[in-house]
Amino acid sequence: MGEGPQPVQTLVVQHASSTSIVFTCTKCGLCCKNLDKSMVYAHLDRGDGTCINFDSHSHICKIYSSRPLICRVDDFYEQNLSAPEFIE
């Protein structure tokens, strides 16, 4: 059997409909590292698993105000994961 792309798994988010979760950036840099673990982020990987837009010294995204949707946690959730089919 050959090694090929692995199937994408559906994420099911369970929470009360009145719950609102807001992501607050603490500038730890963890979300900008280990990008090599998912092909979704391959275009942002600078070759060591870290985002090409991440400043390792300041721990700040160099394009934070214009970062892609996949990097905007709240917006990505609203547009892709908050649909009724993802919530039980």
PEFENUR-V298128 format. One record per residue. N is the residue number from 1. PHI is phi in degrees with one decimal (none if undefined). Layout:
[[N:PHI] [N:PHI]]
This chain:
[[1:none] [2:-83.0] [3:-83.1] [4:-134.6] [5:-58.9] [6:-84.2] [7:-65.0] [8:-78.6] [9:-96.9] [10:-80.0] [11:-91.7] [12:-107.4] [13:-101.7] [14:-113.2] [15:-162.5] [16:-68.8] [17:-62.9] [18:-87.5] [19:-80.8] [20:-121.5] [21:-105.5] [22:-118.6] [23:-87.1] [24:-115.3] [25:-73.2] [26:-105.3] [27:59.6] [28:-82.2] [29:85.9] [30:-65.0] [31:-75.1] [32:-98.7] [33:-115.3] [34:65.2] [35:-65.5] [36:-71.4] [37:-82.8] [38:-140.8] [39:-67.2] [40:-59.3] [41:-101.7] [42:-54.1] [43:-70.2] [44:-103.0] [45:-75.9] [46:-83.0] [47:115.2] [48:-119.7] [49:89.2] [50:-103.1] [51:-63.9] [52:-64.6] [53:-99.2] [54:-90.2] [55:-93.5] [56:-64.6] [57:-82.4] [58:-93.0] [59:60.7] [60:-120.6] [61:-72.1] [62:-71.8] [63:-123.5] [64:-50.7] [65:-71.3] [66:-128.0] [67:-66.1] [68:-66.6] [69:-52.7] [70:-60.9] [71:-95.9] [72:-96.5] [73:-52.7] [74:-64.3] [75:-66.1] [76:-61.0] [77:-60.3] [78:-58.9] [79:-81.4] [80:-122.7] [81:-121.6] [82:-93.0] [83:-63.2] [84:-52.6] [85:-67.5] [86:-96.8] [87:-112.7] [88:-91.8]]
